Amino acid sequence: MSPIRSVLVIGAGVSGMTSAIRLAESGFAVEVITRDDPEQTTSCAAGALWGPYLAEDPRIAPWSERTLTVLDELAREPSLTGVSSVLGLEAARIPAPVPAWATALRGFRIATREELGEYSNGWWYEAPLVDMPAYLKFLRARLDDLRITITTGVVVSALDPRFAAGRIIVNCTGMGAAKLTGDTELHPVRGQLVVVPNPGIDQFFAEHDESPDPTYLLPHGDLLVLGGSIQDGIADKSGDPGIAAAIQERCARIDPRVRGLEVIEHRVGVRPARPGIRLEHERTPGGVDVVHNYGHGGVGVTVSWGCAYDVAALAMAIA
Ligand SMILES: Cc1cc2nc3c(=O)[nH]c(=O)nc-3n(C[C@H](O)[C@H](O)[C@H](O)COP(=O)(O)OP(=O)(O)OC[C@H]3O[C@@H](n4cnc5c(N)ncnc54)[C@H](O)[C@@H]3O)c2cc1C
């Protein structure tokens, strides 16, 4: 029997960490290299509510379902994992059909007129809500348990056979893939969130409409995460005070308890967006096997475990 090949995962955001875990669980010897510490990644800035929004890619639904199963399991121990199962209301200003995935979730029901305020229609459901700073720490601990080492470093030539040195390369570099692979379809979409003390809110609110300034309130224990913003083409990670103030004001219209709360933290991340997630095997002319797993836009947490299972399956097929 030939020895199982080693794998180098580039990236320690949610895509890199979950891929590394599935690869190690599948029997590979796994190492991770990352430019940034996990808490400096886009993943750490996410809200992060499970919800398969980019339904036009047919792979999103199965990836999301698999992730839902894993996150539901992790939500049994929220204080350990950072994952909670939370009931909330999703509401649309422009009347919208209820997505099929929502109707299958626990607690699903159509919202009453009294519950909707200035919105046209809406629906309640229970979904995993992920406290990303805590969750990334939990994933990091699982990497340690699986004896996966994380090294800090910038990879400049992932496709160079001398760099790969016989290993399978798993590319989970988010926006970094633009430089690493020359992918011109990848583009930054900046998002901004405001973190305030939680005044006692235990249900989420999420606006359904496709707008550049979606409003949402996500309770994470003692903290409340307020959103959001969608700025296509902007890669600068500095926060905009005007956007932060507008977020807080919009959220205060949903729940007046939010008005005037002291801001604890501004979170800014750059979503790695492209027309479709790139998850595929590439064998370079130099003979390097690369499994790409990047370009998750605004659904990277939602699809993370589904993608990680497929990364491991592709690696098994080429090992
Ligand atoms: C404000 C905001 C809210 C969001 N809300 C949600 C939500 O509610 N639900 C949801 O599912 N998703 C949400 N997202 C999207 C989600 O955060 C992303 O899709 C996801 O984090 C992408 O993860 P990733 O691991 O692929 O990339 P990243 O988190 O960006 O990680 C990339 C990794 O690659 C490393 N890297 C890059 N280039 C190199 C290199 N050359 N060499 C070495 N390492 C390199 C980086 O250091 C980093 O470790 C949100 C995003 C934002 C910004």
The ligand as a MOL file (V3000), in Angstrom:
LIG
                    3D

  0  0  0     0  0            999 V3000
M  V30 BEGIN CTAB
M  V30 COUNTS 53 58 0 0 0
M  V30 BEGIN ATOM
M  V30 1 C -19.3790 41.6970 7.1810 0
M  V30 2 C -19.4530 40.2720 6.7080 0
M  V30 3 C -20.5360 39.4790 7.0910 0
M  V30 4 C -20.6180 38.1510 6.6500 0
M  V30 5 N -21.6760 37.4020 7.0760 0
M  V30 6 C -21.7640 36.0990 6.6790 0
M  V30 7 C -22.8490 35.2930 7.1310 0
M  V30 8 O -23.7300 35.7550 7.8840 0
M  V30 9 N -22.8910 33.9970 6.7200 0
M  V30 10 C -21.9370 33.4590 5.8930 0
M  V30 11 O -22.0280 32.2780 5.5430 0
M  V30 12 N -20.8970 34.2090 5.4500 0
M  V30 13 C -20.7980 35.5170 5.8120 0
M  V30 14 N -19.7740 36.3040 5.3470 0
M  V30 15 C -18.8480 35.7360 4.3270 0
M  V30 16 C -17.7220 34.9420 4.9360 0
M  V30 17 O -17.1120 35.6910 5.9470 0
M  V30 18 C -16.6930 34.5810 3.8490 0
M  V30 19 O -17.3100 33.9580 2.7450 0
M  V30 20 C -15.6670 33.6140 4.4270 0
M  V30 21 O -15.1370 34.1350 5.6080 0
M  V30 22 C -14.5330 33.3110 3.4500 0
M  V30 23 O -13.6350 32.4960 4.1700 0
M  V30 24 P -12.2510 32.0150 3.5810 0
M  V30 25 O -11.6520 31.1410 4.5890 0
M  V30 26 O -12.4850 31.4630 2.2130 0
M  V30 27 O -11.3960 33.3510 3.3970 0
M  V30 28 P -10.6690 34.2450 4.5010 0
M  V30 29 O -11.3820 34.2560 5.7790 0
M  V30 30 O -10.4030 35.5540 3.8300 0
M  V30 31 O -9.2930 33.5010 4.7250 0
M  V30 32 C -8.2920 33.4990 3.7470 0
M  V30 33 C -7.0190 32.9510 4.3520 0
M  V30 34 O -6.0140 32.8520 3.3390 0
M  V30 35 C -4.8090 33.4520 3.8200 0
M  V30 36 N -4.0330 33.8880 2.6560 0
M  V30 37 C -4.4260 34.6800 1.6310 0
M  V30 38 N -3.4370 34.8060 0.7290 0
M  V30 39 C -2.3730 34.0870 1.2150 0
M  V30 40 C -1.0500 33.8330 0.7380 0
M  V30 41 N -0.5940 34.3210 -0.4220 0
M  V30 42 N -0.2290 33.0630 1.4950 0
M  V30 43 C -0.6460 32.5420 2.6900 0
M  V30 44 N -1.9030 32.7470 3.1580 0
M  V30 45 C -2.7620 33.5070 2.4440 0
M  V30 46 C -5.2900 34.5460 4.7340 0
M  V30 47 O -4.2490 34.9560 5.6070 0
M  V30 48 C -6.4180 33.8260 5.4500 0
M  V30 49 O -5.8900 32.9930 6.4640 0
M  V30 50 C -19.6260 37.6230 5.7810 0
M  V30 51 C -18.5380 38.4060 5.4240 0
M  V30 52 C -18.4500 39.7180 5.8730 0
M  V30 53 C -17.2550 40.5530 5.4670 0
M  V30 END ATOM
M  V30 BEGIN BOND
M  V30 1 1 1 2
M  V30 2 1 2 3
M  V30 3 2 2 52
M  V30 4 2 3 4
M  V30 5 1 4 5
M  V30 6 1 4 50
M  V30 7 2 5 6
M  V30 8 1 6 7
M  V30 9 1 6 13
M  V30 10 2 7 8
M  V30 11 1 7 9
M  V30 12 1 9 10
M  V30 13 2 10 11
M  V30 14 1 10 12
M  V30 15 2 12 13
M  V30 16 1 13 14
M  V30 17 1 14 15
M  V30 18 1 14 50
M  V30 19 1 15 16
M  V30 20 1 16 17
M  V30 21 1 16 18
M  V30 22 1 18 19
M  V30 23 1 18 20
M  V30 24 1 20 21
M  V30 25 1 20 22
M  V30 26 1 22 23
M  V30 27 1 23 24
M  V30 28 2 24 25
M  V30 29 1 24 26
M  V30 30 1 24 27
M  V30 31 1 27 28
M  V30 32 2 28 29
M  V30 33 1 28 30
M  V30 34 1 28 31
M  V30 35 1 31 32
M  V30 36 1 32 33
M  V30 37 1 33 34
M  V30 38 1 33 48
M  V30 39 1 34 35
M  V30 40 1 35 36
M  V30 41 1 35 46
M  V30 42 1 36 37
M  V30 43 1 36 45
M  V30 44 2 37 38
M  V30 45 1 38 39
M  V30 46 1 39 40
M  V30 47 2 39 45
M  V30 48 1 40 41
M  V30 49 2 40 42
M  V30 50 1 42 43
M  V30 51 2 43 44
M  V30 52 1 44 45
M  V30 53 1 46 47
M  V30 54 1 46 48
M  V30 55 1 48 49
M  V30 56 2 50 51
M  V30 57 1 51 52
M  V30 58 1 52 53
M  V30 END BOND
M  V30 END CTAB
M  END
